[in-house]
């Protein structure tokens, strides 16, 4: 794992086995395996990077225009989100479980 070092541009997670490897990044997944002749074969799937803000704004706008907001925008969900943030702020780095 590397976080914005001189040699890496961002988050990267790699799993390596005897049969191949998988590299996950925010922009895609690269899978390398061996074919029946022992030759390396690499397949890559690319993604468009997004923090998801555009999706949330579009969902909110749709709910406003239709007169019914999605469950994700309910008061209960907002309170649950605040509980998570409050627990993180109060945790002082200690791991805890809550529901």
N, C-alpha and C positions, 0 to 999 in steps of 0.2 A: 504494500500500500504506500502511496506517495501523495503528499499534499503540497502541490505547487512548488516543487523543488526546481533547481536549475535544469534537471534532466527530464522532468515530467511536467505535463501541462495541466494535470488535474487528477481526479479520483480514478483509480484503476484497481480492479480486483481480479486476481488470476488464480485459477485452480489448475494444477498440473498433476497428471497421473502417468502411469506407464503406457497408457493407451492414447494419450493426447492431452490437450489443454483447452481451457475456456478462459477468455479474457472479457470481462465486463467493464464497460466505460459508460459515461452518460450519453455517448453518441453511438453506441452499438455493442454488438457481441461478436467475438471472433472465436470460432471453433476449429481446432487443428487436430486431425486424426491421421492414422496411417491406413492406407488402402491395403488390398490383399497382397500387393507386391512389396509392402513395407515403405512405400513412398508417402511423404507427408502431403496431406490434402487440407487446405484451409478454406473455410466458408465464413463469410462475414455478412452480418445483417446490420445495416445502419439505421439510426433513429434521428429524428429531429429533436434537438435538445429543447426542453421546455420546463419551466418551473411550475407549470400548471395554472398560472394566473389567468391566461386567456380562456381556459376551459371554465374556471370558476366564474369569471365575469360573464361569459356567455350563458352559463346556467342560471346565474342570478337575473340577468336581463330577460331571459325566457320566462322565468317565474314571475317577474314583475309584469311583463306584457300579458301573461295568461291569468294573472291574479291569484296564483298559487305557487308559493315558494317550495323548492325541494326540501326534503327532510334535513339535508345537510345544513340548511340555513335556519333551522328551528332554534328556539330559545334553549331547549334541552341540549342540543348539540353545541351551542355556543358556551353554555355553562360547563359542559364536559371538557371542552377545549381549554377553558380558563382553569379548570381543576388541574389539568396536566401541566399547564404553564406555572401555576402556583406551586405544584409539587416539585417541579424542576428548580424553581427559584429557592425553595426552602430546603432542598435536599443537601446542600453544601457538599456535593460530590458523592454522597452516599447512595448506593443502589437500594431501591425499595420497590416493592410490588404494590400496586393498587388497581382497583377496578372501577 
